[in-house]
């Protein structure tokens, strides 16, 4: 059963400005996300924009936005095959459990000026 759907778009130039303000990056991203993004060299800004869009889409899928959640607790990682996924920790995990979902589907895309993310929350019979 689908418990929530969220989508968000981030203007990449916004993230370019954030990259000049390290305190903003440290406030919104887990250190592992920053390490992964900056390992991509010139693609770091696109990677961070897509990850931030995923965080926004996650909050929208929950129906609560970021109320009571630390953005660092919504960590976007890549599986061994490169597929992105959300690893909810701490406050984000608590919000996910309150929603009843036990599975998070994530899709990311970006092109020059924009990064887009879609999140679908699902409650399955699996635990």
Backbone bond lengths (Angstrom), bond angles and torsions (degrees), N, CA, C in turn:
res aa  C-N    CA-C-N  psi(-1)  N-CA   C-N-CA  omega(-1)  CA-C   N-CA-C  phi
1 X - - - 1.443 - - 1.532 108.96 -
2 X 1.324 116.01 133.09 1.465 121.90 177.61 1.531 107.99 -77.69
3 X 1.328 116.03 127.18 1.465 120.07 178.68 1.522 112.63 -106.43
4 X 1.339 117.53 -9.45 1.457 120.08 178.15 1.509 112.82 -178.50
5 X 1.318 115.51 149.75 1.462 122.78 176.52 1.520 107.42 -135.00
6 X 1.317 116.48 136.10 1.455 120.91 177.77 1.514 111.08 -141.82
7 X 1.307 116.63 145.56 1.460 121.95 177.19 1.529 108.26 -138.15
8 X 1.328 116.37 147.03 1.459 119.67 178.42 1.520 109.55 -150.66
9 X 1.318 115.32 153.06 1.460 122.78 176.77 1.526 108.15 -127.45
10 X 1.315 116.15 137.94 1.473 121.77 179.11 1.528 108.60 -123.14
11 X 1.302 115.14 129.27 1.460 121.79 175.24 1.531 107.51 -73.87
12 X 1.315 117.21 121.55 1.466 122.36 -171.67 1.529 112.00 -61.33
13 X 1.306 118.61 -33.86 1.475 120.27 179.53 1.525 112.01 -61.67
14 X 1.320 116.59 -29.62 1.472 120.59 174.95 1.529 109.62 -60.59
15 X 1.316 116.47 -42.51 1.454 120.53 -179.85 1.529 111.15 -70.82
16 X 1.327 117.20 -31.91 1.469 120.16 175.84 1.520 109.87 -59.40
17 X 1.339 116.17 -41.83 1.476 119.85 178.08 1.526 110.22 -64.92
18 X 1.335 116.55 -41.12 1.466 120.26 -179.86 1.524 110.94 -62.76
19 X 1.318 117.28 -33.88 1.468 120.34 -178.41 1.525 111.78 -66.55
20 X 1.321 116.91 -19.18 1.471 120.90 175.55 1.523 111.27 -86.12
21 X 1.317 117.07 -9.18 1.469 123.46 -179.80 1.526 108.75 -119.48
22 X 1.299 117.68 83.54 1.463 121.51 -173.60 1.527 112.53 -54.78
23 X 1.323 117.60 -31.44 1.468 119.71 -179.07 1.527 111.09 -63.08
24 X 1.342 117.43 -33.05 1.466 120.30 177.01 1.522 110.63 -67.44
25 X 1.313 116.15 -43.81 1.467 119.77 178.66 1.524 110.43 -61.62
26 X 1.321 116.19 -43.96 1.469 120.65 -179.48 1.527 111.70 -66.00
27 X 1.317 116.47 -27.89 1.467 120.62 -179.94 1.535 111.72 -74.75
28 X 1.326 116.93 -37.19 1.458 120.81 -171.70 1.526 115.70 -103.14
29 X 1.325 117.63 -16.77 1.458 119.78 -175.16 1.525 112.07 -122.13
30 X 1.307 115.62 143.46 1.460 122.57 174.16 1.535 107.33 -69.61
31 X 1.337 118.89 145.05 1.462 120.54 179.86 1.530 113.79 -53.13
32 X 1.335 117.19 -33.98 1.467 120.24 179.28 1.537 111.09 -67.18
33 X 1.340 116.81 -35.78 1.462 120.15 176.98 1.530 110.33 -64.91
34 X 1.319 116.39 -42.50 1.463 120.48 -179.94 1.522 110.67 -65.38
35 X 1.315 116.36 -42.07 1.471 120.31 178.76 1.527 110.55 -60.41
36 X 1.320 116.55 -45.26 1.462 120.86 179.70 1.525 110.98 -63.05
37 X 1.317 116.77 -46.42 1.464 120.88 -178.15 1.526 111.32 -62.84
38 X 1.332 117.28 -47.24 1.459 119.62 -176.66 1.527 112.83 -73.05
39 X 1.325 116.90 -16.39 1.467 119.25 174.79 1.530 110.22 -72.34
40 X 1.322 117.26 -12.84 1.470 122.63 -179.33 1.525 112.05 -89.69
41 X 1.312 117.29 6.09 1.458 120.85 177.28 1.510 112.53 59.70
42 X 1.333 116.67 -119.82 1.454 122.33 -177.81 1.519 114.16 -64.43
43 X 1.315 117.48 -16.98 1.461 120.98 179.93 1.518 113.68 -88.12
44 X 1.322 117.30 4.26 1.466 121.04 -176.06 1.529 112.36 -60.14
45 X 1.310 117.32 -43.02 1.464 120.71 -176.81 1.527 110.14 -64.26
46 X 1.335 117.11 -44.46 1.472 120.38 178.00 1.520 110.85 -62.48
47 X 1.320 116.32 -41.80 1.461 121.32 -179.77 1.526 110.88 -62.67
48 X 1.321 117.12 -44.70 1.465 120.60 179.67 1.528 111.43 -67.95
49 X 1.317 117.18 -38.43 1.466 120.25 178.33 1.529 109.99 -62.21
50 X 1.330 117.05 -43.82 1.466 120.72 179.26 1.527 110.60 -64.99
51 X 1.326 117.06 -40.67 1.460 120.69 179.35 1.536 111.39 -65.38
52 X 1.332 116.45 -39.31 1.458 118.17 178.38 1.531 110.40 -67.96
53 X 1.326 117.07 -39.20 1.472 120.40 176.05 1.531 109.88 -59.62
54 X 1.334 117.30 -37.75 1.469 120.99 178.58 1.525 111.12 -64.50
55 X 1.317 116.97 -40.18 1.469 120.46 178.24 1.529 110.32 -62.87
56 X 1.334 116.07 -44.20 1.471 121.04 178.55 1.530 110.55 -63.28
57 X 1.325 116.99 -43.99 1.464 121.18 -179.59 1.528 110.87 -64.59
58 X 1.317 116.89 -35.66 1.465 121.75 177.64 1.532 110.02 -62.24
59 X 1.334 116.23 -47.71 1.464 120.31 178.29 1.520 112.10 -61.31
60 X 1.326 116.82 -38.45 1.463 120.65 177.74 1.522 110.97 -67.69
61 X 1.327 116.99 -39.48 1.467 120.41 179.03 1.526 110.86 -63.91
62 X 1.322 116.56 -34.45 1.464 120.56 177.16 1.524 111.14 -70.40
63 X 1.325 115.95 -25.32 1.460 120.34 -177.95 1.514 113.34 84.02
64 X 1.329 115.98 6.98 1.461 120.63 -176.94 1.518 113.48 -116.87
65 X 1.318 116.95 -9.04 1.459 119.35 -170.57 1.526 107.79 65.62
66 X 1.314 116.41 -143.89 1.466 120.29 -177.68 1.527 113.07 -97.43
67 X 1.319 117.43 11.57 1.463 120.85 -178.53 1.527 110.85 -53.42
68 X 1.320 115.53 119.94 1.457 121.18 177.21 1.519 114.78 75.02
69 X 1.333 117.21 10.65 1.470 120.49 -178.13 1.520 111.79 -119.65
70 X 1.313 115.40 142.44 1.465 121.45 171.37 1.520 107.39 -91.55
71 X 1.329 117.35 129.51 1.464 120.29 -177.72 1.524 112.81 -61.48
72 X 1.317 117.21 -29.99 1.468 119.93 177.23 1.524 111.62 -64.65
73 X 1.342 117.01 -20.78 1.466 121.04 179.69 1.528 112.42 -78.55
74 X 1.334 117.26 -9.31 1.465 122.21 173.72 1.522 105.32 -103.16
75 X 1.312 117.22 95.06 1.453 121.04 -174.26 1.525 110.03 -103.80
76 X 1.322 115.88 124.00 1.463 121.23 177.21 1.523 107.53 -96.01
77 X 1.319 115.13 119.17 1.462 121.42 -179.37 1.527 108.46 -123.50
78 X 1.317 115.35 169.65 1.454 120.61 176.09 1.523 109.62 -114.80
79 X 1.330 115.28 133.77 1.463 120.35 174.91 1.519 108.99 -67.35
80 X 1.321 116.20 173.55 1.462 121.48 -179.03 1.535 112.12 -57.06
81 X 1.341 117.35 -27.71 1.459 121.35 -179.72 1.528 112.98 -91.49
82 X 1.330 117.32 3.82 1.459 122.26 178.44 1.512 114.85 93.81
83 X 1.333 117.49 -11.07 1.456 121.89 -179.14 1.540 109.54 -66.50
84 X 1.346 117.52 129.97 1.467 119.32 -178.84 1.521 111.61 -76.99
85 X 1.316 115.42 150.38 1.454 121.07 173.85 1.519 109.43 -149.24
86 X 1.321 115.31 158.44 1.460 120.63 177.41 1.517 108.49 -98.43
87 X 1.314 114.53 128.87 1.457 122.02 174.80 1.526 105.70 -108.79
88 X 1.333 115.82 100.74 1.467 120.52 -179.01 1.518 109.36 -83.91
89 X 1.334 115.14 130.11 1.459 121.67 -179.94 1.529 108.87 -128.97
90 X 1.298 116.62 163.04 1.465 121.92 172.21 1.516 113.99 47.57
91 X 1.341 116.08 -119.52 1.466 121.38 -175.92 1.530 112.20 -64.66
92 X 1.315 117.58 -33.20 1.473 121.09 179.03 1.522 110.59 -70.78
93 X 1.312 116.61 -38.97 1.466 120.57 177.62 1.526 110.19 -64.93
94 X 1.319 117.40 -41.26 1.464 121.24 178.13 1.529 110.72 -61.65
95 X 1.343 117.18 -41.50 1.464 121.06 178.74 1.525 110.85 -66.63
96 X 1.317 116.33 -38.24 1.464 120.86 178.25 1.525 110.79 -64.85
97 X 1.315 116.56 -42.79 1.461 120.91 179.01 1.530 110.75 -65.80
98 X 1.317 117.13 -38.70 1.459 120.88 177.91 1.531 110.48 -63.19
99 X 1.322 116.48 -35.25 1.463 122.06 177.75 1.529 111.05 -67.63
100 X 1.336 116.69 -26.95 1.454 120.93 -179.23 1.517 113.84 95.63
101 X 1.320 116.92 -5.22 1.468 120.87 -179.74 1.519 110.48 -76.51
102 X 1.320 115.58 145.26 1.458 119.96 174.07 1.526 111.28 -127.71
103 X 1.326 115.77 10.63 1.458 120.48 177.46 1.522 108.63 -145.90
104 X 1.336 116.09 135.34 1.462 122.06 -179.99 1.524 108.04 -121.34
105 X 1.319 115.61 124.09 1.467 121.37 175.67 1.527 107.30 -104.62
106 X 1.338 116.79 135.30 1.460 121.61 -176.95 1.520 110.19 -134.54
107 X 1.324 115.51 134.61 1.456 121.64 172.79 1.519 107.96 -129.95
108 X 1.333 116.75 133.40 1.466 123.26 179.99 1.517 109.90 -124.20
109 X 1.323 115.94 147.04 1.460 120.83 170.97 1.524 108.26 -151.50
110 X 1.315 116.17 153.57 1.463 120.15 176.35 1.514 109.88 -154.02
111 X 1.324 113.56 151.14 1.451 120.62 176.90 1.513 108.26 -155.08
112 X 1.256 117.16 123.04 1.455 125.36 178.70 1.521 116.45 38.37
113 X 1.333 117.77 -77.78 1.458 121.59 -171.32 1.522 115.44 -95.26
114 X 1.328 118.01 -18.19 1.461 120.47 -172.10 1.522 112.50 -137.78
115 X 1.318 113.92 149.15 1.466 121.72 172.86 1.530 106.24 -126.01
116 X 1.328 115.92 137.07 1.458 121.42 -176.18 1.527 109.21 -127.72
117 X 1.328 115.41 142.66 1.467 120.91 176.27 1.517 109.06 -134.82
118 X 1.324 114.10 145.17 1.470 120.82 173.45 1.512 107.88 -129.35
119 X 1.334 115.29 134.32 1.463 122.09 178.87 1.529 108.61 -124.37
120 X 1.326 114.77 134.32 1.456 121.35 173.29 1.523 106.72 -122.76
121 X 1.322 115.81 126.42 1.467 121.61 177.13 1.520 107.99 -99.64
122 X 1.322 115.64 135.95 1.452 120.66 -176.45 1.520 111.01 -133.81
123 X 1.311 114.61 140.29 1.464 120.53 172.05 1.526 106.02 -106.61
124 X 1.326 115.45 116.34 1.450 120.66 -179.41 1.523 108.68 -109.80
125 X 1.322 116.57 171.62 1.458 121.02 175.99 1.517 112.34 -73.96
126 X 1.357 116.21 -11.84 1.462 121.42 179.04 1.514 110.18 -77.12
127 X 1.325 116.41 152.11 1.457 120.20 175.66 1.497 109.70 -118.85
